[in-house]
């Protein structure tokens, strides 16, 4: 009898202990903590609202519209997967997608390669006024709008009165028709884009170089490492997070290129320079095929997301965060 009573008491005591401990784990927030959390949510609400209005909402609307045929003026009609099927037979879409990949590839190669060379050159020991002047000169084109840059280079490359062709002819060289030649139009657009946007890559890489500790250079030099060895075994590993960030940003920006093609060549000659974003604009706001335009926009979104995920996955094997 006594043993049964003691057992029941022990069970009740243990139960109360468990309930008490679990209640202690679920600590109630004080009024001050609740007010602090509310203030935090209020500060976040404008950004969340803007995200819903300008990003989340349009993405959802684009997904829905891609299943319809809609010319804005009349009521939309359900089309199922017809817009997606059209992608595989539309030569303009396939050519624009190829043009965009070509532009993006060379943009990444040239931006990272030349940007790193310029950053290495400016990071060397030189008078402070000269270093400040070079940084400003390289970055200055980024302060100009794309419209002004595109128009400036369009006039400079004009075969009739452009000064570039004039100086080529003074040297006895017959210049090509830069913007009307199928062979030269895309390289010319790539050069103009490089001229305007290289300063951003240069500044980012220069900031990364300035974060490399000087004592590591000295230690490698004392150990007998040459210039290339110091660059490959000291600078590149420590600069890899900056290069990784630059490669992602360059790809995202280059794959959405629109202004230089639209202003300088209107996508020509033929479809030689038409970008995928220009095709979205023309399909939606010239041909009024809003459903098909939304479908192409989703393709752009998926490509950027997939390539970015691949870059982040590959970055685990070569980016050094130590």
C-alpha positions as CSV (number, residue, x, y, z in Angstrom):
1,X,0.0,0.0,0.0
2,X,2.8,2.4,1.0
3,X,4.7,1.5,-2.1
4,X,1.7,2.2,-4.3
5,X,1.2,5.6,-2.7
6,X,4.9,6.5,-3.1
7,X,4.8,5.4,-6.8
8,X,1.7,7.6,-7.5
9,X,3.4,10.5,-5.7
10,X,6.5,10.1,-7.8
11,X,4.5,10.0,-11.0
12,X,2.6,13.2,-10.1
13,X,5.8,15.0,-9.1
14,X,7.5,14.0,-12.3
15,X,4.5,15.1,-14.3
16,X,4.4,18.5,-12.6
17,X,8.2,18.8,-13.2
18,X,7.8,18.1,-17.0
19,X,4.9,20.6,-17.3
20,X,6.8,23.2,-15.3
21,X,9.9,22.7,-17.4
22,X,8.0,22.9,-20.7
23,X,6.1,26.0,-19.5
24,X,9.5,27.6,-18.6
25,X,10.7,26.8,-22.1
26,X,7.7,28.8,-23.6
27,X,8.6,32.1,-22.1
28,X,6.0,34.7,-22.7
29,X,7.2,38.0,-24.4
30,X,7.1,41.0,-22.2
31,X,5.2,44.1,-23.4
32,X,8.5,45.8,-24.3
33,X,9.6,42.9,-26.5
34,X,6.2,42.8,-28.3
35,X,6.5,46.6,-29.0
36,X,10.0,46.1,-30.3
37,X,8.9,43.3,-32.6
38,X,6.0,45.4,-33.8
39,X,8.4,48.3,-34.6
40,X,10.6,45.9,-36.5
41,X,7.7,44.7,-38.6
42,X,6.6,48.3,-39.3
43,X,10.1,49.1,-40.5
44,X,10.0,46.1,-42.8
45,X,6.5,46.7,-44.1
46,X,7.5,49.3,-46.8
47,X,10.1,47.1,-48.3
48,X,7.7,44.1,-48.2
49,X,5.0,46.2,-49.8
50,X,7.3,47.4,-52.6
51,X,8.4,43.8,-53.1
52,X,4.8,42.6,-53.5
53,X,3.8,45.5,-55.8
54,X,6.9,45.6,-58.1
55,X,8.4,42.1,-58.0
56,X,6.2,39.4,-56.4
57,X,2.9,40.6,-58.0
58,X,4.3,41.1,-61.5
59,X,6.0,37.7,-61.4
60,X,2.7,36.0,-60.4
61,X,0.8,38.0,-63.0
62,X,3.3,37.1,-65.7
63,X,2.9,33.4,-64.9
64,X,-0.9,33.7,-65.2
65,X,-0.8,35.8,-68.4
66,X,1.6,33.4,-70.1
67,X,-1.3,30.9,-70.4
68,X,-3.5,33.4,-72.2
69,X,-3.7,35.2,-75.5
70,X,-4.2,38.9,-74.8
71,X,-3.7,42.0,-76.9
72,X,-4.5,44.5,-74.0
73,X,-7.5,45.9,-76.0
74,X,-9.8,42.9,-75.8
75,X,-10.5,40.3,-73.1
76,X,-7.9,37.6,-72.7
77,X,-8.6,34.1,-74.0
78,X,-7.2,30.9,-72.4
79,X,-4.4,29.4,-74.6
80,X,-3.0,26.7,-72.4
81,X,0.6,25.8,-73.4
82,X,0.3,27.4,-76.8
83,X,2.7,30.2,-75.9
84,X,5.3,27.8,-74.6
85,X,5.0,25.6,-77.7
86,X,5.6,28.6,-79.9
87,X,9.0,29.2,-78.3
88,X,10.5,26.2,-80.0
89,X,9.4,27.2,-83.5
90,X,10.0,31.0,-83.2
91,X,13.2,31.8,-85.0
92,X,13.3,35.3,-83.6
93,X,13.2,33.9,-80.1
94,X,15.9,31.4,-80.7
95,X,18.2,33.9,-82.4
96,X,17.6,36.5,-79.7
97,X,18.4,33.9,-77.0
98,X,21.6,32.9,-78.8
99,X,22.6,36.6,-79.2
100,X,22.0,37.2,-75.5
101,X,24.2,34.2,-74.5
102,X,27.0,35.4,-76.9
103,X,26.8,38.9,-75.5
104,X,26.7,37.7,-71.9
105,X,29.7,35.3,-72.4
106,X,32.0,38.0,-73.9
107,X,30.8,40.5,-71.4
108,X,31.8,38.3,-68.5
109,X,35.1,37.4,-69.9
110,X,36.1,41.0,-70.8
111,X,34.7,42.6,-67.7
112,X,36.4,40.3,-65.3
113,X,39.6,40.0,-67.3
114,X,40.1,43.7,-68.1
115,X,38.6,44.9,-64.8
116,X,41.1,42.8,-62.9
117,X,44.0,44.1,-65.0
118,X,43.0,47.7,-64.4
119,X,42.5,47.1,-60.7
120,X,46.0,45.5,-60.5
121,X,47.5,48.5,-62.3
122,X,45.8,51.1,-60.2
123,X,46.5,49.2,-57.0
124,X,50.3,49.5,-57.5
125,X,52.3,52.2,-55.7
126,X,51.8,55.5,-57.4
127,X,51.1,59.1,-56.4
128,X,47.7,59.6,-54.7
129,X,46.5,62.2,-57.2
130,X,47.2,60.0,-60.2
131,X,45.4,57.0,-58.5
132,X,42.4,59.2,-57.7
133,X,42.3,60.5,-61.3
134,X,42.5,56.9,-62.8
135,X,39.7,55.7,-60.5
136,X,37.5,58.6,-61.5
137,X,38.2,58.3,-65.2
138,X,37.5,54.5,-65.3
139,X,34.3,54.9,-63.3
140,X,33.0,58.1,-64.9
141,X,31.1,56.4,-67.9
142,X,28.9,54.6,-65.3
143,X,27.5,58.0,-64.3
144,X,26.2,58.6,-67.8
145,X,22.8,57.3,-68.8
146,X,22.6,54.4,-71.3
147,X,20.6,56.6,-73.7
148,X,23.3,59.3,-73.9
149,X,26.1,56.7,-74.2
150,X,24.4,54.8,-77.0
151,X,23.6,58.0,-79.0
152,X,27.1,59.3,-78.5
153,X,28.7,56.1,-79.9
154,X,26.1,55.8,-82.6
155,X,27.2,59.2,-84.0
156,X,30.9,58.5,-83.4
157,X,30.6,55.3,-85.4
158,X,28.5,56.7,-88.2
159,X,30.1,55.9,-91.6
160,X,29.3,59.3,-93.1
161,X,30.4,61.8,-90.4
162,X,31.7,59.7,-87.4
163,X,35.2,60.7,-86.2
164,X,36.3,57.1,-85.7
165,X,36.0,56.2,-89.4
166,X,37.6,59.5,-90.2
167,X,40.8,58.7,-88.3
168,X,40.8,55.1,-89.7
169,X,40.8,56.6,-93.2
170,X,43.6,59.0,-92.3
171,X,45.7,55.9,-91.4
172,X,44.9,54.3,-94.7
173,X,42.5,51.7,-93.2
174,X,39.1,51.1,-94.7
175,X,36.8,50.8,-91.7
176,X,33.8,48.5,-91.7
177,X,30.2,49.7,-91.4
178,X,30.2,49.1,-87.6
179,X,26.5,49.0,-86.9
180,X,25.2,47.8,-90.2
181,X,27.5,44.8,-90.7
182,X,26.3,41.4,-89.5
183,X,29.9,40.5,-88.5
184,X,30.7,43.8,-86.7
185,X,27.4,44.9,-85.1
186,X,27.5,42.6,-82.1
187,X,31.3,43.1,-81.4
188,X,30.6,46.9,-81.6
189,X,27.7,46.6,-79.1
190,X,29.9,44.5,-76.8
191,X,32.6,47.2,-76.9
192,X,30.2,50.0,-76.1
193,X,28.8,48.1,-73.2
194,X,32.3,47.4,-72.0
195,X,33.2,51.1,-72.2
196,X,30.3,52.1,-70.1
197,X,30.1,49.4,-67.5
198,X,33.7,48.3,-66.9
199,X,34.1,50.9,-64.2
200,X,31.7,49.1,-61.9
201,X,33.7,45.8,-62.2
202,X,37.0,47.7,-61.8
203,X,35.8,49.4,-58.6
204,X,34.6,46.2,-57.0
205,X,37.8,44.3,-57.9
206,X,40.0,47.2,-56.7
207,X,38.2,47.2,-53.4
208,X,38.8,43.5,-53.1
209,X,42.5,43.9,-53.9
210,X,42.9,46.6,-51.3
211,X,41.6,44.1,-48.8
212,X,44.5,41.7,-49.4
213,X,46.9,42.0,-46.5
214,X,50.3,43.5,-47.5
215,X,52.3,41.1,-45.2
216,X,51.2,38.2,-47.3
217,X,52.8,39.7,-50.4
218,X,56.0,40.3,-48.4
219,X,56.0,36.8,-47.1
220,X,55.6,35.3,-50.6
221,X,58.3,37.6,-51.9
222,X,60.7,36.6,-49.2
223,X,60.0,32.9,-49.9
224,X,61.1,33.6,-53.5
225,X,57.7,33.7,-55.2
226,X,57.7,35.6,-58.5
227,X,55.1,38.0,-59.7
228,X,52.9,35.4,-61.4
229,X,53.2,33.0,-58.4
230,X,52.2,35.8,-56.0
231,X,49.2,36.6,-58.2
232,X,48.1,33.0,-58.6
233,X,48.7,31.7,-55.1
234,X,48.1,34.8,-53.0
235,X,45.9,37.3,-54.8
236,X,43.5,35.0,-56.6
237,X,42.5,32.9,-53.6
238,X,41.9,35.9,-51.4
239,X,40.1,37.8,-54.2
240,X,38.0,34.8,-55.2
241,X,34.9,36.0,-53.2
242,X,35.0,39.3,-55.0
243,X,35.5,37.6,-58.4
244,X,32.6,35.3,-57.5
245,X,30.3,38.3,-56.7
246,X,31.4,40.1,-59.8
247,X,30.7,37.2,-62.1
248,X,27.2,36.8,-60.7
249,X,26.4,40.5,-61.0
250,X,27.9,40.7,-64.5
251,X,25.9,37.8,-65.8
252,X,22.6,39.1,-64.4
253,X,23.2,42.5,-65.8
254,X,24.4,41.3,-69.2
255,X,21.6,38.9,-69.7
256,X,19.1,41.7,-69.3
257,X,20.8,44.0,-71.8
258,X,18.4,46.2,-73.8
259,X,19.3,49.9,-74.3
260,X,22.4,49.6,-76.6
261,X,20.7,47.2,-79.0
262,X,17.5,49.1,-79.0
263,X,19.0,52.6,-79.5
264,X,22.0,51.8,-81.7
265,X,20.8,49.0,-84.0
266,X,17.2,48.3,-83.2
267,X,18.2,44.7,-83.2
268,X,19.6,44.7,-86.7
269,X,21.0,44.1,-89.1
270,X,18.3,41.4,-89.5
271,X,18.3,39.8,-86.0
272,X,22.1,40.0,-85.5
273,X,21.9,42.1,-82.3
274,X,18.4,41.6,-81.0
275,X,18.5,40.7,-77.3
276,X,15.9,38.6,-75.5
277,X,14.7,41.6,-73.5
278,X,14.3,43.6,-76.6
279,X,12.1,40.8,-78.0
280,X,10.0,40.9,-74.9
281,X,9.5,44.6,-75.4
282,X,8.6,44.2,-79.1
283,X,6.3,41.3,-78.5
284,X,4.4,43.0,-75.7
285,X,4.3,46.6,-76.7
286,X,4.5,46.6,-80.5
287,X,2.8,43.3,-81.5
288,X,0.5,43.4,-78.4
289,X,1.1,39.7,-77.7
290,X,1.2,40.1,-73.9
291,X,0.8,36.3,-73.3
292,X,3.7,35.4,-75.5
293,X,5.8,38.3,-74.1
294,X,5.1,37.1,-70.5
295,X,6.2,33.6,-71.6
296,X,9.6,34.9,-72.9
297,X,10.0,37.0,-69.7
298,X,9.6,33.8,-67.6
299,X,12.2,32.1,-69.7
300,X,14.6,34.9,-68.9
301,X,13.8,34.6,-65.2
302,X,14.3,30.8,-65.2
303,X,17.6,31.1,-67.1
304,X,19.0,33.7,-64.7
305,X,17.9,31.7,-61.7
306,X,19.4,28.4,-63.0
307,X,22.7,29.9,-64.1
308,X,23.0,31.8,-60.8
309,X,22.3,28.6,-58.8
310,X,25.0,26.8,-60.9
311,X,27.5,29.6,-60.2
312,X,26.8,29.4,-56.5
313,X,27.1,25.6,-56.5
314,X,30.4,25.8,-58.4
315,X,31.6,28.5,-56.1
316,X,31.9,26.0,-53.3
317,X,34.9,24.4,-55.1
318,X,37.0,27.5,-55.9
319,X,35.8,30.4,-53.7
320,X,38.0,30.8,-50.6
321,X,36.3,32.5,-47.6
322,X,39.2,31.9,-45.1
